[in-house]
Amino acid sequence: MIVRIDLHTHSSVSDGTDPPADVMRQARAAGLDVVALTDHDTVGGHRAALGDLPDGLTFVPGMEMSCRLDGHSVHMLAYLFDPKDPELAGECDRIRNDRVRRAEAMVTKLAELGTGITWEQVTDIAGGAVVGRPHIARALASGGVVGKPAGAFTKEWIGMGGRAYVGRYAPDPARAIALIRAAGGVSVLAHPRSGRDSWTVPDDVLAGLAEAGLTGVEVHHPDQDSSARTRLQHVADELGLVASGGSDDHGAFTGHRIGCETILPEQYEQLLDRSTGAVPVHG
């Protein structure tokens, strides 16, 4: 029996387009047996995802934590941690609060650039979720400023160093690893070779994070080509890291690609074996 496992998905609670319960239904319809909901810096969608979990689907509690290293954005996937851990929850609150400040500042800059984008438009798109750059990108696309949301992530608009770009608070990845570990969870460095913002995580940085307690690295990701995956698998083997992965599905924003990337059951079991904070929930 083939078990299909996708450990990287997003819902409308962060920057995906679909509610958590819909993401779970899509996961089952895509033939998944195990799925993790990894919204940015929040577990706010877990309750809704579990409210009507499809039969035969296993839910893995997760989150994608925003980090910053040497001025670059780094994302840390966290799984199976205690969501009530005060230190981890407090850090995520700080990240989310500064995300709102940053988004407001970016919208102000975009208005000054004559885009016509308003804060009300962006918050309507976010629909109650914490506003992030993808929501602003969708507002720019709907206003005809860019052809597609992806076109907003350039130096002309809201890409790293762009005219309307604004930085925000995010912890060092080593601190995120320590917080996740203290909460009983496991950490996986997300898409380190995707080339987002024209930067990839070097091998020596991966080695340093492994020394800091990193559990795994995302090898299987739709934005990483075969050569990047081969190199990451080699580094993971050298450092004793779990080779994880997932679709990084954001609903309509990424073309509803849930299940397009999966990992092996033994890789999933390694993550389970190293966690103590929470357990998967079986539908």
Secondary structure, 3 states (H helix, E strand, C coil): CCCCEEEEECCCCCCCCCCHHHHHHHHHHCCCCEEEECCECCCCCHHHHHHCCCCCCEEEEEEEEEEEECCEEEEEEEECCCCCCHHHHHHHHHHHHHHHHHHHHHHHHHHHCCCCCCHHHHHHHHCCCCCCHHHHHHHHHHCCCCCCHHHHCCCCCCCCCCCCCCCCCCCCHHHHHHHHHHCCCEEEECCCCCCHHHCCCCHHHHHHHHHCCCCEEEEECCCCCHHHHHHHHHHHHHHCCEEEECCCECHHHHCCCCCCCCECHHHHHHHHHCCCCCCCEEC
